[in-house]
C-alpha cells in the first residue's frame, strides 16, 4: 500500500470513530505505548492538535487511553464526561487481548453502563489497541453517534 493510501486509511479510521473537522479533542491517559498513527490521523482529520488533561475548557470529544493498571474505569469515564460538551463523545482505547493492561470486555461494558454511557461502535485501531466509541445520553438522544 502506498504512503498516500496509508494516510487516507488512517483519516478514514478517525472518521469511522466519529471525529469531525474542527473538533477540540482532549486526550487523557497518553503514554509512550499509545498508537501514534491514530493520534496523528485524528489531528489531520479534525484539523486541530490534541489538547491534554490541562486544557481548561470543554471539549467536543475525549480520547481516553486506559489500561487495567490505570485505576477504576468507571471513575475515569465519569471524569471524562465532565470534560465534554453536552453532545460530546468519548473514544475509549484499551489494549487488545494478550497485551499489557488488557481489560476484560465484560468489565468495560459494566463501567460504560455504570457511567451512563452507551457504546456505539468498537473497532481495532492498530496492532495493540481497540477503540470503543461511547456516547453520552444526550448525544444518543440527538442522534449524534
Residue, then its C-alpha position, 0 to 999 in steps of 0.5 A: x500500500x502506498x504512503x498516500x493510501x496509508x494516510x487516507x486509511x488512517x483519516x478514514x479510521x478517525x472518521x469511522x470513530x466519529x471525529x469531525x473537522x474542527x473538533x477540540x479533542x482532549x486526550x487523557x491517559x497518553x503514554x509512550x505505548x499509545x498508537x501514534x498513527x491514530x493520534x496523528x490521523x485524528x489531528x489531520x482529520x479534525x484539523x486541530x492538535x490534541x489538547x491534554x488533561x490541562x486544557x481548561x475548557x470543554x471539549x467536543x470529544x475525549x480520547x481516553x487511553x486506559x489500561x487495567x493498571x490505570x485505576x477504576x474505569x468507571x471513575x475515569x469515564x465519569x471524569x471524562x464526561x465532565x470534560x465534554x460538551x453536552x453532545x460530546x463523545x468519548x473514544x475509549x482505547x484499551x489494549x487488545x487481548x494478550x497485551x499489557x493492561x488488557x481489560x476484560x470486555x465484560x468489565x468495560x461494558x459494566x463501567x460504560x453502563x455504570x457511567x451512563x454511557x452507551x457504546x456505539x461502535x468498537x473497532x481495532x485501531x492498530x496492532x495493540x489497541x481497540x477503540x470503543x466509541x461511547x456516547x453520552x445520553x444526550x448525544x444518543x438522544x440527538x442522534x449524534x453517534 
